[in-house]
């Protein structure tokens, strides 16, 4: 079973990747891998935000 996705941990990892890209002289291959990883994390974060918004909207709707 895959580990549970953590939005907060993903944000920290994205920030770390950005810092590595900005500060280190990465090879083209390393840069490509870092950008791919950041892209995957951003996509998952966006989905988590969308899912959370839907869940909150549903809960609020059920209160009325």
N, C-alpha and C positions, 0 to 999 in steps of 0.2 A: 504494500500500500504506500503510495507516495506521501511524503511529509506534507503536513498542513501548510498552506501558503500563508506567509506573514507579510502583510503590507509594509509594516515598519522595517522589517529586516530587508525587504526588497529595496526600499528607499535608501537605506544605509548602503546597500551594495551598489546601487546606481550612483550614488554620490562618490563612492570609492572608485568606481570605474571612471567617472568623469575626472576625478583628481589624477588618476594614473595616466589618463590620456593627456591631460594638460601638463603634467610635470615630468613625465618620463619620455625618453626617446624610444618609442615603440616601433618595432618593425611593422611592415605593412600587414603581415600575417597576424601579428598580435593585435594590431589596431582593429583589423577585421573581426577577430574573435570577440574583442571587448565590445565593439559596436553591436554585434549580433546579440551578445548576452544582455546588454543594456536594453536593446530593442524588445527582447523577450520579456524582460522584467517590467518595462513600461507598459507593454500590452497587458500583462497580468494585473498590474496595478490599476489600469483603466477599467478592466473587467471587474475587479474587486469593488471599485468605487461605484460602478453601474449597478452591480448586484446589491450593494449595501443601500444605495439610494432606493432601489425598487423595494427592498425589504422594509426600509423605514416608511416609505410611502404607503405600503400595504398595512403596516401596523397602525399608522396614523388614520388611515381610512377605516380600519376596523374599530377605532375608538369612537367614531361618529355614529 
